[in-house]
Amino acid sequence: MSGKKQILDVQHIHMRFNSKGVCVRAVTDVSFTVDEGETIGIVGESGCGKTTLGRCIVRAYEPSEGEVLYTAGDGETVNFTKIDPKTMKKYRKEIQMIFQDPYSSLDPRMTVYDIIKEPLLANFPKMPKAEMDRRIMDIAAKVGLNTSYLMRYPHAFSGGQRQRIGIARALVLNPRVIVCDESVSALDVSIQAQVINLLHDLQKEFALTYLFISHDLSVVEYISDKVGVMYLGKLVEYAHQGPVQPPHAPLYGEPAVRGACGGPHPADGAHPPGGRDPQSGQPAHGLLLPYPLPVLQAAVQGDRAGVQGAGARPLCSLPSGGGAEAEGLPV
């Protein structure tokens, strides 16, 4: 992606929540850059802070620390974390978000027409009705919605169609950056493929930049130019896209493997996640492993070649002893 202009520079973002007097660190010291026209995949297990990071970038959440530097279409660089809400509104039409749940993210009391029209009313209240109608019809057609259905309510649509409505709502303002928060995870596999291909085609047509958040490695590998891996609120890996390999597998370590396998070491014939303990016959509970057990076995045994994959260098290195002695491993 050399020669492309940088559009986002995320610097040392922290996000902390207070829950009943306890400080919960959702995102810790995350930094990366995004070039114009790129798709950046953010992948990680559930609860690792992916969605929180995305919401900090669009300033749906106010980050506890850090900066989000955005280069606007006029070339001006603005720090989203330092400007007041009134000034931020000027830039909201340039950075939009597609939400995870196509059911709860649409108001059931509004027609599809009104849902797509709402961002236009908020950002261009003086736009003539004829121009507003034209833009709504155009964007509905672009995302594959039958324009004769615009006066229907969300309950009349399938999950894939609802997600197309959410995409249309995000695109109607002609944004430059879209944060896709698990935008296909709630859909069937065949519908996922349709929506991903739609996003890809729209990116080419409108020169969009995507921050694509997902826990599905195959989806991230398909759509992304660069991939960032999050674990426990931290960005532990960030590199150009290739075959998605688990260079960060050492972070899960032997304790995690044992927890996922219900106790026994995988080398001792442990059962996979969701199976049953061969000795007790009880269901296994614990961490859902993001990679096959042989890969994590290599990490536990200190086999660097087995975990580094396509030449990517892990930020957390394995010492000669491997296993839980690796630096930074949770114990």
N, C-alpha and C positions, 0 to 999 in steps of 0.2 A: 504493500500500500504506500510505497514511497512516492513523494511528490504531492500527496494529498494534504489539505489543510486540516489542522487539528481543530476539532469542534468542541470537545469536552476534555477537561483536565480535572480529575477527581483527586484531591490531595488530603491524605490522612484523615479520612472520615471516621468519626466515632459516633455511635448512637447508643445511648443508655436510657433505660426506663426504670422508674421507681415503682416497685410493686410491694405494697404493704411494708414499706421501710427497707426493702431489699433492692439493691442496685443490680439490674440485669443488663449485662453488656451484650447487646444484640449485634453490633458491628464494631470492630476494633481495628483502627489504623489501616483502612483500605485506600489504596492509591492506584490509579491507572489512567491512561489517556485513550481517547477515541478519535479517530480521524474521520473526516467527512465521507459519507457513503459506505462506511464499514458496518459490519454486523459483529458486535461483541457478545459472545455467549458467556453467561454467568451460570455455572453449574455447581450443584452441591446437594447434599441430602436435605431432607425436610428439617427446618428449624435452624439452618446454618446462617441465616441473615440475608439471604438473597433478596427477598421482597422488601425488607427494611432498607437495604441499600438502594434499591430502585426508587423507593418513596422518598428517601433523603435527596436523591439526585433531582427529582422533580419538585422537591420541597413540599411534598405532602406531609412529611415530617421535618421538623427543625433539627438538624444534626447537632449533637452535643459539642462536637469539635470538628475542625477540618474546613475545607473549602471545595466548592464546585465551581470551576471557572468555565464559562460558556462563551464561545465566540459567535456572536450574532451574525445575521445575514449581512449587516452593514459593516462588518469587520470589527465592531466594538466588542471588547472582552469584559464580561460582567461576572462578578462573584455572587452566585445565587444566595450564599449564606450571609451576605452582608447587606443586602438591599431590603427595603421595607416592602410589605405586601402590595402596596399600590404600584410600586415600580415593578415588582415581580409579575404583576398581571400583564404588563407589556410583553413579557417574554413567554408567558404560558402558551400562547398560540403557536410558538415555535417548538415547544417540547411537550408532547402528549403521552398518554399512557393507555395501554390496552390491559384490562384487568383479567384476573385468573378465572373468575366464575362468570360465565355468560348468563347465568340466571339471576344472581343477586345484584349484579352490576347494572342492570337495566330497571328503570322505574316501571312497575307493572301498571301504573295508572296513566302512563303516557304512551301515545302512539309512536310507531317507529319514526314517523315524520318529525314529531316533537322532540324525540330523543336526539336525532341528528341535528335538529335546528337549535337546540339549547346552547351549544358552544358558540354559535354564530350570534345569538341574542346577547350572550354575556360579553363577547369581545367586539362585536360590530352592531351595537344597538340601532344605529342609524342606517344600516344597509337596507336598500329598497326591497320590498317583499318579492318582487319579480326576480331580482338577482339572487336572493336567498333561496327561492324555490328552485332556480336553475342549478345552483351549487348542490343542493340536496339531491336532486334528481341525477345529476352527473355522478356524484360520489357513490350513490346507491347502485347505479349501473356498473361503476368501476369494480365494486366489491362483489358483484354477482347477485344483488338483491333485485327481485322483481319489483319494479317501481309501482305496480298496481297494488302492492301489499303495504305501502307506506302508511296507510291509515289503520292498519291492524295493530293489535297490542302484542307485547312480547310473548304472552302465553301461547299464542298461535304458531310459534316458530320452534323448530328443533334447536338443539344445542349449537350445531354448526352454523345455522342461520343467525342465531342470536349473537354468536361471536363475530359474524360479518357485520352485524349492526354496530357492535362495539368498535370494530375497525373503522367503519364509516364515520362514526362519531369522532374518532381520533383524527381522521384524515381530512375532515371537512374544513379545518382551519389552515390547511396546507402547511403542516409542521415540517421541521427539518430533522427532528429527533423524536423517535418513538420508543418508549420503554414498554416492552412486551413482557408482562408479568405472568409467567406460566400460561400463556394465552392459548395453548392447545392441550394442556394436561387434563382438562375435564371432558375432552371429546373422544369419540371412538377413533380407532387407528385410521380408518379410511378417511374420516372427516379431518383428522389431524393433517393428513397429507394434502388435502385440498386447501386447508387454511394456510399451511406453510408455503405451498406453491403460490398462493395468492399474495402472501406477504413478500415473497421473493420477486414476483412480477411487479408489485406496486413499488418496491424499492428501486427497481430499474427505471420505472416510468417517472417517478417523482424525486429521484436522487435522495432517498431517505437514509437516515442513519438509525440503526437499531441497537438497543441494548436488550438482548434476548435472554430472559431469565427462565431457567428450566432445571428439572432434576433428571431429565431424560437425555442421556449421553448421545444417543443416536440422533436425536433431533438437533442438539447443539452442534454435533459434528457436521451435519448436513448443511446447516444454514449459516454457520459462523465463519468469519475471517480470523478472529482471534478468540481464544477461550480462556476464561478465568475460572479457577476452582476455589470455592469457598469452603471453609471448614471451621466450625466453632466461631463464626463471626469474622474470621480473617481470610484474606485473599492469599492462599498458599501457593498458587501457581498462576502464571499469566504468560501466554505464549501464542505464536501464530498457530493457526489451525493446521492439524494434520490428523492422522488416525488418532482418535481420542484414546490415549493410553493412561495408565494410572501412575504417573511419576510421583504423585502425592500419596500413594498407598501407604508408605511408612507412617504417615500421620495416624493411621488407624491402629497400628501396632498390635502386639500380641494380646494385650488386655481386651481390646475391642473384638479381636477375632474370637477370643474365648467367650466373651459376652454374647456375641452373635450366635455362637455355636452351642450355647447352653452349658459351657464348661470345658469340654475336652478340647485339646489342641487339634487343629485341622489335620495335622500329620498323623494323628492317632485315629483317623477315620471318623471325624466329627460330622454331624449331620448339617445340611444347609439351613439357612434361615427359614423359619416357617415349618420345619420338619419336626421330628420327635427325637428326644434323647434316646439313643439305642439301649441305655441301661435302665432308665426309669420309665420310659414309654410316655413321659409327659411332653406336652407341646413345648417347643423351644421359643424363648422370647429374647429380645435384645436388639442390638443395632442391626438395621438392614444393610447388609454389605453392598457397597456400590460397585464392586468388581468381583469376578470369580475367585473362589477360594485359592486356587493355585497362585494367583497373582499376590494375594495377601500372604500366602505362605512364603513366597519369595521375599516379601518385605520383612516378615518376621525373622527369616533366616539370614537377613543381611545380604541378599543377592541383588546388588545394584543393577546388574544387567537385566534381571527379570522384571524390574519395576520402572526402569527409565524409558523403556519403549523407544519412541522415534527421536532419540537424541535430546529430549527435554531434560534439563537439569533440575532436580527437585530443590526447593528452597530449604527443606528439612532433610539433612543428609543422615545416612545411616552410619553409625560407627561400626567398627569391625565386629562388635558383639551382636549387632542387630537387636531385634526384639524390643522389649520395653525400655532398653537402655538408650534408645535413640533420642537425640535431643528434641525436646519439645513434645514428646509423646504424652498423651493423657494416661495417667495411671490411677 
